[in-house]
Amino acid sequence: MNDLHKLNIDDIEIGERLPWDVLDSFGRLLLSQGSYIDDLSHAKEMIEKGMYIEETLYTKLPSFRKPVTAAKPDGDPLSNEDSPSVLYSINLAVQRLNALLKNIHKFPNARKSTLEIVKLINHAIHLNEDLALASMQLNHQSGTYAVRHCVDTAILASIVAKTMGKTQQEIQDISAAALTMNISMIELQERLQIQKTPLSEADNASIHNHPISSIDTLYEAGIEDAEWLMYVLLHHEHEDGSGYPVGTLKGEIPQNAKILTLADGFCARITSRGYRKSTLPSVALRDIFIENGAHVDATLGAYFIKVLGLYPPGTFVTLKNKEIAIISQRGANHNISTAHSLVKPNGELFGAPMVRNTGIDAYKIVEAIHPIDAAVKVNLHQIWGPLASF
């Protein structure tokens, strides 16, 4: 039998897939390569019992303990060549956030763990903003709606904040708040996904009070960042005072908190749930920024439209030549973008997605359509290449 190296708790990345087979002291398989441990207490228990890998694997992979969120000394994300894909980073963020939100008091440093997830999201955005945005509609491979929604909100809020020229500290606080804004009602959200009966009084009270109970939970876990906690508290407040739990009025809500509110609302609308169909992005934008204009800061509305356009990446559309396509890259204006056609005018599938410039008359966008109406399975790797690898 080959020599074995005994693992310690620092060798295990909670929520990250194991890069090797894990053995017991006799060399018998405990966990296969690709498995992951999403609970810190479970990891500690297994470490105490004894977890080993082959010594040769340990020596050949001297950097395996470095998290994929590692950065260069200047703080910039790693280059595309030596870093994981957009979707891998986002899905890993979902896995880690799931473990964090459900077991935050078991994490020795909840603040650090949250900010590591923020780095994963920022890294994905750095690699390809369009694919990161598209993932909000197309990539629901991992995690429940409740957890995935927080990651989607962090993606959109971070990109809008970056476009507005916010500082790195502000972007970090907004993103961290997005990830943790619903921590006190994650289990309730998951139950409501399948619940068919009306909300009880207790459910309504939990929803109304969750911004307050969420900051209480975060503070108890050792998170004391004032801006981060403030954004969590205010993420359901509105300009006209109709929000909750406080009912603040125009001029009392920080702009960064309003970015989080708008990102939260948009992402909720464009995602299908067990009890309703998703809303088309163009309709969601209309609902948020036009029909509910009294709630919204007009300046922020303009930035959200600048980032998303009428047809954000990941939106299914019909073209003038009757092809069904998916928007893959934003263009210089809202009407011109890059699309990949998936379905021919006669209804047959293309053998491989065909690149279309929607600025050309034959390929102009006619309308957006729901994914279920497109009735086609998308191979993201065929459209975005290695950056869409899982």
C-alpha positions as CSV (number, residue, x, y, z in Angstrom):
1,M,0.0,0.0,0.0
2,N,1.3,3.5,-0.8
3,D,2.2,5.8,2.1
4,L,-0.6,8.0,3.3
5,H,-0.8,11.6,4.3
6,K,-3.2,12.5,7.2
7,L,-5.4,15.5,6.5
8,N,-6.1,18.2,8.9
9,I,-9.0,20.7,9.0
10,D,-7.1,23.3,7.0
11,D,-6.8,20.8,4.1
12,I,-10.6,20.7,3.7
13,E,-12.4,23.5,1.8
14,I,-16.0,23.5,3.1
15,G,-18.4,23.3,0.1
16,E,-15.6,22.7,-2.5
17,R,-15.3,19.4,-4.3
18,L,-12.5,17.2,-3.1
19,P,-9.6,17.0,-5.6
20,W,-8.7,13.4,-4.6
21,D,-10.1,10.2,-3.1
22,V,-10.1,10.3,0.7
23,L,-9.1,7.1,2.5
24,D,-9.2,5.7,6.0
25,S,-6.0,4.6,7.9
26,F,-6.2,1.2,6.2
27,G,-6.4,2.7,2.7
28,R,-10.1,2.0,2.3
29,L,-12.2,4.5,0.3
30,L,-14.2,7.0,2.4
31,L,-15.1,9.7,-0.1
32,S,-14.5,9.7,-3.9
33,Q,-12.8,12.5,-5.8
34,G,-15.4,15.1,-6.6
35,S,-17.4,14.7,-3.4
36,Y,-17.7,17.7,-1.1
37,I,-18.3,18.4,2.6
38,D,-20.7,21.3,3.2
39,D,-20.8,21.2,7.0
40,L,-17.8,22.3,9.2
41,S,-18.8,20.1,12.1
42,H,-19.1,17.1,9.8
43,A,-15.6,17.9,8.5
44,K,-14.1,18.1,12.0
45,E,-15.8,14.9,13.0
46,M,-14.3,13.1,10.0
47,I,-10.9,14.6,10.5
48,E,-10.9,13.4,14.2
49,K,-11.7,9.8,13.0
50,G,-8.9,10.0,10.5
51,M,-8.9,11.0,6.8
52,Y,-6.0,10.3,4.5
53,I,-4.8,10.8,0.9
54,E,-1.9,9.1,-0.9
55,E,1.3,10.8,0.0
56,T,2.3,11.1,-3.7
57,L,-0.9,13.1,-4.4
58,Y,0.0,15.5,-1.6
59,T,3.5,16.1,-2.8
60,K,2.4,16.4,-6.5
61,L,-0.2,19.0,-5.6
62,P,1.5,21.5,-3.4
63,S,-1.1,24.2,-4.1
64,F,-4.2,22.1,-3.6
65,R,-5.1,23.8,-0.4
66,K,-5.2,27.2,-2.0
67,P,-8.8,28.3,-2.5
68,V,-9.9,29.2,-6.0
69,T,-10.6,32.7,-4.7
70,A,-6.9,33.3,-4.3
71,A,-5.7,36.7,-5.6
72,K,-2.4,38.2,-6.6
73,P,-0.6,40.4,-4.1
74,D,-2.2,43.5,-5.6
75,G,-5.7,42.1,-5.0
76,D,-6.6,41.6,-8.7
77,P,-8.3,38.3,-9.6
78,L,-6.2,35.6,-11.1
79,S,-5.8,35.6,-14.9
80,N,-8.1,33.5,-17.1
81,E,-5.4,31.0,-17.8
82,D,-4.9,29.7,-14.3
83,S,-8.4,30.2,-12.8
84,P,-11.7,28.3,-12.8
85,S,-14.5,29.2,-15.1
86,V,-17.3,31.6,-14.6
87,L,-19.9,28.9,-13.9
88,Y,-17.6,26.9,-11.7
89,S,-16.9,30.0,-9.5
90,I,-20.6,30.8,-9.3
91,N,-21.7,27.3,-8.5
92,L,-19.0,27.0,-5.9
93,A,-20.3,30.3,-4.4
94,V,-23.8,28.8,-4.2
95,Q,-22.5,25.6,-2.5
96,R,-20.4,27.5,0.0
97,L,-23.2,30.0,0.7
98,N,-25.7,27.2,1.3
99,A,-23.4,25.8,4.0
100,L,-22.8,29.2,5.5
101,L,-26.5,30.4,5.7
102,K,-27.6,27.2,7.3
103,N,-24.8,26.7,9.8
104,I,-23.3,30.2,10.3
105,H,-22.8,29.8,14.0
106,K,-20.6,26.8,13.4
107,F,-18.2,28.8,11.2
108,P,-15.1,30.0,13.2
109,N,-15.0,33.2,11.2
110,A,-18.3,33.8,9.4
111,R,-17.2,37.2,8.2
112,K,-14.1,35.9,6.4
113,S,-16.1,33.0,5.0
114,T,-18.7,35.4,3.5
115,L,-16.1,37.6,2.0
116,E,-14.4,34.6,0.4
117,I,-17.7,33.9,-1.4
118,V,-17.8,37.6,-2.4
119,K,-14.4,37.1,-4.0
120,L,-15.6,34.1,-6.0
121,I,-18.5,36.2,-7.4
122,N,-16.2,39.1,-8.2
123,H,-13.8,36.7,-9.9
124,A,-16.6,35.3,-12.1
125,I,-17.7,38.9,-13.0
126,H,-14.1,39.8,-13.8
127,L,-13.8,36.8,-16.2
128,N,-17.0,37.6,-18.2
129,E,-19.7,40.0,-17.1
130,D,-22.1,38.8,-19.9
131,L,-21.9,35.2,-18.8
132,A,-22.2,36.1,-15.1
133,L,-25.4,38.0,-16.0
134,A,-26.7,35.1,-18.2
135,S,-26.2,32.7,-15.3
136,M,-29.0,34.4,-13.5
137,Q,-31.5,33.0,-16.1
138,L,-29.7,29.9,-17.4
139,N,-27.6,28.4,-14.7
140,H,-29.6,26.8,-11.9
141,Q,-27.6,23.6,-11.6
142,S,-26.8,23.9,-7.9
143,G,-28.5,25.1,-4.8
144,T,-32.1,25.9,-3.8
145,Y,-33.9,29.0,-5.1
146,A,-33.4,30.8,-1.8
147,V,-29.6,30.4,-1.8
148,R,-29.2,30.9,-5.6
149,H,-31.3,34.0,-5.5
150,C,-28.9,35.6,-3.0
151,V,-25.9,34.9,-5.3
152,D,-27.8,36.2,-8.4
153,T,-28.6,39.4,-6.5
154,A,-25.0,39.8,-5.5
155,I,-23.9,39.4,-9.2
156,L,-26.3,42.0,-10.5
157,A,-25.8,44.5,-7.6
158,S,-22.0,44.2,-7.9
159,I,-22.0,44.9,-11.6
160,V,-24.3,47.9,-11.2
161,A,-22.2,49.3,-8.4
162,K,-19.0,48.8,-10.5
163,T,-20.6,50.6,-13.4
164,M,-21.5,53.5,-11.1
165,G,-17.9,53.8,-10.1
166,K,-18.4,52.6,-6.5
167,T,-15.3,51.8,-4.5
168,Q,-14.1,48.3,-3.9
169,Q,-15.2,48.5,-0.3
170,E,-18.7,49.6,-1.2
171,I,-19.0,46.8,-3.8
172,Q,-17.8,44.3,-1.1
173,D,-20.4,45.6,1.4
174,I,-23.2,45.5,-1.1
175,S,-22.3,42.0,-2.3
176,A,-21.9,40.7,1.2
177,A,-25.3,42.2,2.2
178,A,-26.9,40.5,-0.9
179,L,-25.5,37.1,0.2
180,T,-26.8,37.4,3.7
181,M,-29.9,39.5,3.5
182,N,-32.3,36.6,4.0
183,I,-30.3,34.5,6.4
184,S,-33.0,34.4,9.0
185,M,-35.7,33.0,6.7
186,I,-33.8,30.6,4.3
187,E,-35.7,27.6,5.6
188,L,-39.0,29.5,5.3
189,Q,-38.3,30.4,1.7
190,E,-37.5,26.8,0.8
191,R,-40.8,25.7,2.4
192,L,-42.8,28.3,0.6
193,Q,-41.4,27.1,-2.7
194,I,-43.6,24.0,-2.4
195,Q,-46.3,25.3,-0.1
196,K,-49.7,25.6,-1.8
197,T,-51.7,26.9,1.2
198,P,-51.9,30.7,2.1
199,L,-49.3,32.2,4.3
200,S,-50.0,31.9,8.0
201,E,-49.8,34.9,10.4
202,A,-46.5,33.6,11.7
203,D,-45.1,33.3,8.1
204,N,-46.1,36.9,7.3
205,A,-44.5,38.1,10.6
206,S,-41.3,36.3,9.8
207,I,-41.2,37.8,6.3
208,H,-41.9,41.3,7.6
209,N,-39.3,41.1,10.3
210,H,-36.6,39.2,8.5
211,P,-34.3,42.2,7.8
212,I,-34.1,42.8,11.5
213,S,-33.7,39.2,12.5
214,S,-31.1,38.7,9.8
215,I,-28.9,41.5,11.1
216,D,-29.3,40.0,14.6
217,T,-28.1,36.6,13.3
218,L,-25.2,38.2,11.5
219,Y,-24.2,40.2,14.6
220,E,-24.3,37.1,16.8
221,A,-22.0,35.4,14.3
222,G,-19.4,38.1,14.8
223,I,-20.2,40.3,11.8
224,E,-20.2,44.0,12.9
225,D,-19.6,45.9,9.6
226,A,-21.9,48.8,9.9
227,E,-22.6,49.4,6.2
228,W,-23.1,45.7,5.5
229,L,-25.6,45.4,8.3
230,M,-27.4,48.6,7.3
231,Y,-27.9,47.4,3.7
232,V,-29.4,44.2,5.0
233,L,-31.7,46.1,7.3
234,L,-32.9,48.4,4.6
235,H,-33.2,46.1,1.5
236,H,-37.0,46.1,1.5
237,E,-37.4,49.8,2.1
238,H,-38.9,52.2,-0.6
239,E,-38.6,55.8,-1.5
240,D,-42.2,56.5,-0.7
241,G,-42.1,54.9,2.8
242,S,-44.2,51.9,1.8
243,G,-41.4,49.4,2.5
244,Y,-40.6,47.4,5.6
245,P,-39.7,46.8,8.4
246,V,-39.1,50.5,9.2
247,G,-41.0,52.4,6.6
248,T,-38.2,54.9,5.8
249,L,-38.8,57.8,3.5
250,K,-37.1,59.5,0.5
251,G,-33.7,60.8,1.4
252,E,-33.3,58.4,4.3
253,I,-32.1,55.3,2.4
254,P,-28.5,55.1,1.3
255,Q,-28.0,54.7,-2.4
256,N,-26.1,51.5,-1.9
257,A,-29.0,50.0,0.0
258,K,-31.3,51.0,-2.9
259,I,-29.0,49.2,-5.4
260,L,-29.5,46.0,-3.3
261,T,-33.3,46.5,-3.2
262,L,-33.6,46.9,-7.0
263,A,-31.3,43.9,-7.7
264,D,-33.2,41.8,-5.3
265,G,-36.5,42.7,-6.9
266,F,-35.3,42.1,-10.5
267,C,-33.7,38.8,-9.8
268,A,-36.8,37.5,-8.0
269,R,-39.0,38.4,-11.0
270,I,-36.9,36.8,-13.7
271,T,-36.5,33.4,-11.9
272,S,-39.2,30.8,-12.2
273,R,-40.4,29.2,-9.0
274,G,-42.5,26.2,-8.2
275,Y,-45.7,28.2,-8.1
276,R,-45.2,30.7,-10.9
277,K,-43.6,31.3,-14.3
278,S,-40.6,33.7,-14.6
279,T,-41.1,37.2,-15.8
280,L,-39.4,38.4,-18.9
281,P,-36.5,40.8,-18.2
282,S,-38.1,43.6,-20.2
283,V,-41.4,43.2,-18.2
284,A,-39.5,43.0,-14.9
285,L,-37.7,46.3,-15.8
286,R,-41.0,47.9,-16.7
287,D,-42.6,46.7,-13.5
288,I,-39.8,48.0,-11.3
289,F,-38.8,51.2,-13.0
290,I,-42.0,52.5,-14.7
291,E,-45.1,51.1,-13.0
292,N,-43.6,51.4,-9.6
293,G,-41.7,54.6,-10.3
294,A,-42.6,56.1,-7.0
295,H,-40.5,53.5,-5.3
296,V,-37.4,54.0,-7.4
297,D,-34.5,56.4,-7.6
298,A,-34.5,57.5,-11.3
299,T,-30.7,57.7,-11.4
300,L,-30.4,54.1,-10.3
301,G,-33.0,53.1,-12.8
302,A,-30.9,54.4,-15.6
303,Y,-27.9,52.5,-14.4
304,F,-29.8,49.2,-14.2
305,I,-31.1,49.7,-17.7
306,K,-27.5,50.5,-18.9
307,V,-26.2,47.3,-17.4
308,L,-29.1,45.0,-18.4
309,G,-30.6,46.6,-21.5
310,L,-34.0,45.3,-22.7
311,Y,-32.5,41.9,-23.5
312,P,-29.9,40.9,-21.0
313,P,-27.5,38.0,-21.7
314,G,-29.3,34.8,-21.2
315,T,-32.6,36.1,-22.7
316,F,-34.4,34.0,-25.3
317,V,-35.5,36.0,-28.3
318,T,-37.1,35.6,-31.7
319,L,-35.3,37.3,-34.6
320,K,-36.8,39.0,-37.7
321,N,-35.9,35.9,-39.8
322,K,-38.0,33.8,-37.3
323,E,-35.0,32.1,-35.7
324,I,-35.0,31.5,-32.0
325,A,-31.8,32.7,-30.4
326,I,-30.3,33.5,-27.0
327,I,-28.5,36.8,-26.2
328,S,-24.9,36.1,-25.4
329,Q,-23.2,39.5,-25.3
330,R,-24.4,43.0,-24.8
331,G,-23.7,45.6,-27.5
332,A,-23.1,49.3,-27.6
333,N,-26.8,50.1,-27.3
334,H,-30.0,48.3,-26.2
335,N,-31.0,47.2,-29.6
336,I,-27.7,45.8,-30.9
337,S,-26.2,42.8,-29.3
338,T,-24.7,39.4,-30.1
339,A,-27.0,36.4,-30.2
340,H,-26.6,32.7,-30.8
341,S,-29.4,31.2,-32.9
342,L,-30.5,27.8,-31.7
343,V,-33.6,27.1,-33.7
344,K,-34.1,27.5,-37.5
345,P,-37.1,29.3,-39.0
346,N,-38.7,25.9,-39.8
347,G,-38.4,24.8,-36.2
348,E,-35.4,22.5,-36.6
349,L,-32.4,22.8,-34.3
350,F,-29.1,24.1,-35.6
351,G,-26.3,21.5,-35.3
352,A,-24.3,24.2,-33.4
353,P,-25.4,27.7,-32.3
354,M,-25.0,30.3,-35.1
355,V,-23.6,33.7,-34.1
356,R,-25.9,36.6,-35.1
357,N,-25.4,40.4,-35.0
358,T,-28.8,41.8,-34.1
359,G,-27.8,45.1,-35.6
360,I,-28.2,43.4,-39.0
361,D,-31.8,43.8,-40.4
362,A,-32.5,40.1,-40.9
363,Y,-31.4,39.4,-37.3
364,K,-33.1,42.2,-35.5
365,I,-34.8,41.2,-32.3
366,V,-38.6,41.0,-32.6
367,E,-39.4,40.0,-29.0
368,A,-38.2,38.2,-25.9
369,I,-39.8,34.8,-25.2
370,H,-40.0,32.6,-22.1
371,P,-37.5,29.7,-21.9
372,I,-40.3,27.2,-21.8
373,D,-41.7,28.6,-25.0
374,A,-38.3,28.4,-26.6
375,A,-38.5,24.6,-25.9
376,V,-34.8,24.1,-26.5
377,K,-32.0,22.9,-24.2
378,V,-29.0,25.2,-24.2
379,N,-25.4,24.0,-24.1
380,L,-23.7,26.9,-22.5
381,H,-20.3,25.6,-23.3
382,Q,-21.1,25.9,-27.1
383,I,-21.9,29.6,-26.6
384,W,-19.4,30.8,-24.1
385,G,-16.7,28.1,-24.4
386,P,-14.5,27.1,-21.5
387,L,-15.7,29.9,-19.3
388,A,-19.0,28.0,-19.1
389,S,-17.4,24.8,-17.9
390,F,-18.9,23.5,-14.7
